[in-house]
Amino acid sequence: MRVLAYNRFRESYQQLPRVIQRKVDRQFRRLTENLRHPSLQVKRIKGTAGLWEARVDLHYRMTFEIMGDTIYLRVVGNHDEVLEHP
């Protein structure tokens, strides 16, 4: 699968602490290799049509949507804030 990132994702990524950016990078690689990797804990976001979340760590999540053979990364950040505005 191809992976593209919206500007909102890029901007939110840049605001993360470097240690979290490294975790996002690792989970990003896993996402591109195996959408069902256990550490990602991918699941659909309740109340949305076609939006998904993946775990970065205990406190951080990234959201995305899948269209055709492409994953579009939407936003990354604190769990509660990300799921409030996926």
CNS distance restraints for C-alpha pairs under 8 A (distance, minus, plus):
assign (resid   1 and name CA) (resid  32 and name CA) 6.41 0.50 0.50
assign (resid   1 and name CA) (resid  69 and name CA) 5.32 0.50 0.50
assign (resid   1 and name CA) (resid  70 and name CA) 5.58 0.50 0.50
assign (resid   1 and name CA) (resid  71 and name CA) 6.96 0.50 0.50
assign (resid   2 and name CA) (resid  32 and name CA) 7.36 0.50 0.50
assign (resid   2 and name CA) (resid  69 and name CA) 6.42 0.50 0.50
assign (resid   2 and name CA) (resid  70 and name CA) 4.66 0.50 0.50
assign (resid   2 and name CA) (resid  71 and name CA) 6.14 0.50 0.50
assign (resid   3 and name CA) (resid  32 and name CA) 6.99 0.50 0.50
assign (resid   3 and name CA) (resid  70 and name CA) 5.58 0.50 0.50
assign (resid   3 and name CA) (resid  71 and name CA) 4.66 0.50 0.50
assign (resid   3 and name CA) (resid  72 and name CA) 5.90 0.50 0.50
assign (resid   3 and name CA) (resid  73 and name CA) 7.25 0.50 0.50
assign (resid   4 and name CA) (resid  70 and name CA) 7.20 0.50 0.50
assign (resid   4 and name CA) (resid  71 and name CA) 6.24 0.50 0.50
assign (resid   4 and name CA) (resid  72 and name CA) 4.94 0.50 0.50
assign (resid   4 and name CA) (resid  73 and name CA) 6.17 0.50 0.50
assign (resid   5 and name CA) (resid   9 and name CA) 5.98 0.50 0.50
assign (resid   5 and name CA) (resid  10 and name CA) 6.68 0.50 0.50
assign (resid   5 and name CA) (resid  72 and name CA) 5.47 0.50 0.50
assign (resid   5 and name CA) (resid  73 and name CA) 4.51 0.50 0.50
assign (resid   5 and name CA) (resid  74 and name CA) 6.47 0.50 0.50
assign (resid   6 and name CA) (resid  10 and name CA) 6.62 0.50 0.50
assign (resid   6 and name CA) (resid  72 and name CA) 6.86 0.50 0.50
assign (resid   6 and name CA) (resid  73 and name CA) 6.07 0.50 0.50
assign (resid   6 and name CA) (resid  74 and name CA) 5.64 0.50 0.50
assign (resid   6 and name CA) (resid  75 and name CA) 7.83 0.50 0.50
assign (resid   7 and name CA) (resid  11 and name CA) 6.08 0.50 0.50
assign (resid   8 and name CA) (resid  12 and name CA) 6.11 0.50 0.50
assign (resid   8 and name CA) (resid  74 and name CA) 6.41 0.50 0.50
assign (resid   8 and name CA) (resid  75 and name CA) 5.93 0.50 0.50
assign (resid   9 and name CA) (resid  13 and name CA) 5.98 0.50 0.50
assign (resid   9 and name CA) (resid  73 and name CA) 6.26 0.50 0.50
assign (resid   9 and name CA) (resid  74 and name CA) 5.12 0.50 0.50
assign (resid   9 and name CA) (resid  75 and name CA) 4.10 0.50 0.50
assign (resid   9 and name CA) (resid  76 and name CA) 5.97 0.50 0.50
assign (resid  10 and name CA) (resid  14 and name CA) 6.28 0.50 0.50
assign (resid  10 and name CA) (resid  75 and name CA) 7.74 0.50 0.50
assign (resid  11 and name CA) (resid  15 and name CA) 6.62 0.50 0.50
assign (resid  12 and name CA) (resid  16 and name CA) 6.74 0.50 0.50
assign (resid  12 and name CA) (resid  75 and name CA) 6.39 0.50 0.50
assign (resid  12 and name CA) (resid  76 and name CA) 5.92 0.50 0.50
assign (resid  12 and name CA) (resid  77 and name CA) 6.69 0.50 0.50
assign (resid  13 and name CA) (resid  21 and name CA) 6.68 0.50 0.50
assign (resid  13 and name CA) (resid  75 and name CA) 7.82 0.50 0.50
assign (resid  13 and name CA) (resid  76 and name CA) 6.18 0.50 0.50
assign (resid  13 and name CA) (resid  77 and name CA) 7.41 0.50 0.50
assign (resid  14 and name CA) (resid  21 and name CA) 7.92 0.50 0.50
assign (resid  16 and name CA) (resid  20 and name CA) 6.18 0.50 0.50
assign (resid  16 and name CA) (resid  21 and name CA) 6.12 0.50 0.50
assign (resid  16 and name CA) (resid  77 and name CA) 7.19 0.50 0.50
assign (resid  17 and name CA) (resid  21 and name CA) 6.32 0.50 0.50
assign (resid  18 and name CA) (resid  22 and name CA) 6.35 0.50 0.50
assign (resid  19 and name CA) (resid  23 and name CA) 6.63 0.50 0.50
assign (resid  20 and name CA) (resid  24 and name CA) 6.18 0.50 0.50
assign (resid  21 and name CA) (resid  25 and name CA) 6.13 0.50 0.50
assign (resid  22 and name CA) (resid  26 and name CA) 6.31 0.50 0.50
assign (resid  23 and name CA) (resid  27 and name CA) 6.22 0.50 0.50
assign (resid  23 and name CA) (resid  56 and name CA) 6.23 0.50 0.50
assign (resid  23 and name CA) (resid  57 and name CA) 7.51 0.50 0.50
assign (resid  24 and name CA) (resid  28 and name CA) 5.85 0.50 0.50
assign (resid  24 and name CA) (resid  56 and name CA) 5.76 0.50 0.50
assign (resid  25 and name CA) (resid  29 and name CA) 6.37 0.50 0.50
assign (resid  26 and name CA) (resid  30 and name CA) 6.48 0.50 0.50
assign (resid  27 and name CA) (resid  31 and name CA) 6.04 0.50 0.50
assign (resid  27 and name CA) (resid  40 and name CA) 6.78 0.50 0.50
assign (resid  27 and name CA) (resid  55 and name CA) 7.83 0.50 0.50
assign (resid  27 and name CA) (resid  56 and name CA) 6.17 0.50 0.50
assign (resid  28 and name CA) (resid  32 and name CA) 6.36 0.50 0.50
assign (resid  29 and name CA) (resid  33 and name CA) 6.24 0.50 0.50
assign (resid  30 and name CA) (resid  34 and name CA) 5.69 0.50 0.50
assign (resid  30 and name CA) (resid  35 and name CA) 7.06 0.50 0.50
assign (resid  30 and name CA) (resid  37 and name CA) 6.64 0.50 0.50
assign (resid  30 and name CA) (resid  40 and name CA) 7.68 0.50 0.50
assign (resid  31 and name CA) (resid  35 and name CA) 4.85 0.50 0.50
assign (resid  31 and name CA) (resid  36 and name CA) 7.78 0.50 0.50
assign (resid  31 and name CA) (resid  37 and name CA) 7.36 0.50 0.50
assign (resid  31 and name CA) (resid  40 and name CA) 7.40 0.50 0.50
assign (resid  35 and name CA) (resid  40 and name CA) 7.67 0.50 0.50
assign (resid  35 and name CA) (resid  42 and name CA) 7.33 0.50 0.50
assign (resid  36 and name CA) (resid  40 and name CA) 7.11 0.50 0.50
assign (resid  36 and name CA) (resid  41 and name CA) 7.40 0.50 0.50
assign (resid  36 and name CA) (resid  42 and name CA) 6.81 0.50 0.50
assign (resid  37 and name CA) (resid  41 and name CA) 7.23 0.50 0.50
assign (resid  39 and name CA) (resid  55 and name CA) 7.06 0.50 0.50
assign (resid  40 and name CA) (resid  54 and name CA) 5.09 0.50 0.50
assign (resid  40 and name CA) (resid  55 and name CA) 4.83 0.50 0.50
assign (resid  40 and name CA) (resid  56 and name CA) 6.89 0.50 0.50
assign (resid  41 and name CA) (resid  54 and name CA) 5.81 0.50 0.50
assign (resid  41 and name CA) (resid  55 and name CA) 5.85 0.50 0.50
assign (resid  42 and name CA) (resid  52 and name CA) 6.83 0.50 0.50
assign (resid  42 and name CA) (resid  53 and name CA) 5.66 0.50 0.50
assign (resid  42 and name CA) (resid  54 and name CA) 4.57 0.50 0.50
assign (resid  42 and name CA) (resid  55 and name CA) 6.94 0.50 0.50
assign (resid  43 and name CA) (resid  52 and name CA) 5.65 0.50 0.50
assign (resid  43 and name CA) (resid  53 and name CA) 5.67 0.50 0.50
assign (resid  43 and name CA) (resid  54 and name CA) 6.86 0.50 0.50
assign (resid  44 and name CA) (resid  48 and name CA) 7.91 0.50 0.50
assign (resid  44 and name CA) (resid  50 and name CA) 7.16 0.50 0.50
assign (resid  44 and name CA) (resid  51 and name CA) 5.97 0.50 0.50
assign (resid  44 and name CA) (resid  52 and name CA) 4.31 0.50 0.50
assign (resid  44 and name CA) (resid  53 and name CA) 6.29 0.50 0.50
assign (resid  45 and name CA) (resid  50 and name CA) 7.96 0.50 0.50
assign (resid  45 and name CA) (resid  51 and name CA) 5.73 0.50 0.50
assign (resid  45 and name CA) (resid  52 and name CA) 5.24 0.50 0.50
assign (resid  45 and name CA) (resid  53 and name CA) 6.27 0.50 0.50
assign (resid  45 and name CA) (resid  83 and name CA) 7.67 0.50 0.50
assign (resid  50 and name CA) (resid  65 and name CA) 6.03 0.50 0.50
assign (resid  50 and name CA) (resid  66 and name CA) 7.27 0.50 0.50
assign (resid  51 and name CA) (resid  63 and name CA) 6.93 0.50 0.50
assign (resid  51 and name CA) (resid  64 and name CA) 5.87 0.50 0.50
assign (resid  51 and name CA) (resid  65 and name CA) 4.91 0.50 0.50
assign (resid  51 and name CA) (resid  66 and name CA) 7.78 0.50 0.50
assign (resid  51 and name CA) (resid  86 and name CA) 7.59 0.50 0.50
assign (resid  52 and name CA) (resid  63 and name CA) 5.50 0.50 0.50
assign (resid  52 and name CA) (resid  64 and name CA) 5.28 0.50 0.50
assign (resid  52 and name CA) (resid  65 and name CA) 5.95 0.50 0.50
assign (resid  53 and name CA) (resid  61 and name CA) 6.53 0.50 0.50
assign (resid  53 and name CA) (resid  62 and name CA) 5.63 0.50 0.50
assign (resid  53 and name CA) (resid  63 and name CA) 4.31 0.50 0.50
assign (resid  53 and name CA) (resid  64 and name CA) 6.30 0.50 0.50
assign (resid  54 and name CA) (resid  61 and name CA) 5.71 0.50 0.50
assign (resid  54 and name CA) (resid  62 and name CA) 5.39 0.50 0.50
assign (resid  54 and name CA) (resid  63 and name CA) 6.28 0.50 0.50
assign (resid  55 and name CA) (resid  60 and name CA) 6.49 0.50 0.50
assign (resid  55 and name CA) (resid  61 and name CA) 4.73 0.50 0.50
assign (resid  55 and name CA) (resid  62 and name CA) 6.56 0.50 0.50
assign (resid  56 and name CA) (resid  60 and name CA) 5.23 0.50 0.50
assign (resid  56 and name CA) (resid  61 and name CA) 5.13 0.50 0.50
assign (resid  56 and name CA) (resid  62 and name CA) 6.83 0.50 0.50
assign (resid  57 and name CA) (resid  61 and name CA) 7.08 0.50 0.50
assign (resid  59 and name CA) (resid  78 and name CA) 5.81 0.50 0.50
assign (resid  59 and name CA) (resid  79 and name CA) 5.42 0.50 0.50
assign (resid  60 and name CA) (resid  76 and name CA) 7.22 0.50 0.50
assign (resid  60 and name CA) (resid  77 and name CA) 5.26 0.50 0.50
assign (resid  60 and name CA) (resid  78 and name CA) 4.53 0.50 0.50
assign (resid  60 and name CA) (resid  79 and name CA) 4.78 0.50 0.50
assign (resid  61 and name CA) (resid  76 and name CA) 5.72 0.50 0.50
assign (resid  61 and name CA) (resid  77 and name CA) 5.73 0.50 0.50
assign (resid  61 and name CA) (resid  78 and name CA) 6.34 0.50 0.50
assign (resid  61 and name CA) (resid  79 and name CA) 5.19 0.50 0.50
assign (resid  61 and name CA) (resid  82 and name CA) 6.74 0.50 0.50
assign (resid  62 and name CA) (resid  73 and name CA) 7.42 0.50 0.50
assign (resid  62 and name CA) (resid  74 and name CA) 7.33 0.50 0.50
assign (resid  62 and name CA) (resid  75 and name CA) 5.61 0.50 0.50
assign (resid  62 and name CA) (resid  76 and name CA) 4.10 0.50 0.50
assign (resid  62 and name CA) (resid  77 and name CA) 6.53 0.50 0.50
assign (resid  62 and name CA) (resid  82 and name CA) 7.16 0.50 0.50
assign (resid  63 and name CA) (resid  73 and name CA) 6.13 0.50 0.50
assign (resid  63 and name CA) (resid  74 and name CA) 5.40 0.50 0.50
assign (resid  63 and name CA) (resid  75 and name CA) 5.49 0.50 0.50
assign (resid  63 and name CA) (resid  76 and name CA) 6.46 0.50 0.50
assign (resid  63 and name CA) (resid  82 and name CA) 7.42 0.50 0.50
assign (resid  63 and name CA) (resid  86 and name CA) 6.10 0.50 0.50
assign (resid  64 and name CA) (resid  71 and name CA) 6.58 0.50 0.50
assign (resid  64 and name CA) (resid  72 and name CA) 5.37 0.50 0.50
assign (resid  64 and name CA) (resid  73 and name CA) 4.35 0.50 0.50
assign (resid  64 and name CA) (resid  74 and name CA) 5.04 0.50 0.50
assign (resid  64 and name CA) (resid  75 and name CA) 7.35 0.50 0.50
assign (resid  65 and name CA) (resid  71 and name CA) 5.81 0.50 0.50
assign (resid  65 and name CA) (resid  72 and name CA) 5.30 0.50 0.50
assign (resid  65 and name CA) (resid  73 and name CA) 6.74 0.50 0.50
assign (resid  65 and name CA) (resid  74 and name CA) 7.40 0.50 0.50
assign (resid  66 and name CA) (resid  70 and name CA) 5.78 0.50 0.50
assign (resid  66 and name CA) (resid  71 and name CA) 4.59 0.50 0.50
assign (resid  66 and name CA) (resid  72 and name CA) 6.20 0.50 0.50
assign (resid  67 and name CA) (resid  71 and name CA) 6.52 0.50 0.50
assign (resid  67 and name CA) (resid  72 and name CA) 7.62 0.50 0.50
assign (resid  74 and name CA) (resid  86 and name CA) 7.06 0.50 0.50
assign (resid  75 and name CA) (resid  82 and name CA) 6.76 0.50 0.50
assign (resid  75 and name CA) (resid  86 and name CA) 6.64 0.50 0.50
assign (resid  76 and name CA) (resid  82 and name CA) 6.46 0.50 0.50
assign (resid  77 and name CA) (resid  81 and name CA) 7.00 0.50 0.50
assign (resid  77 and name CA) (resid  82 and name CA) 5.78 0.50 0.50
assign (resid  78 and name CA) (resid  82 and name CA) 5.93 0.50 0.50
assign (resid  79 and name CA) (resid  83 and name CA) 6.24 0.50 0.50
assign (resid  80 and name CA) (resid  84 and name CA) 6.08 0.50 0.50
assign (resid  81 and name CA) (resid  85 and name CA) 6.51 0.50 0.50
assign (resid  82 and name CA) (resid  86 and name CA) 5.35 0.50 0.50
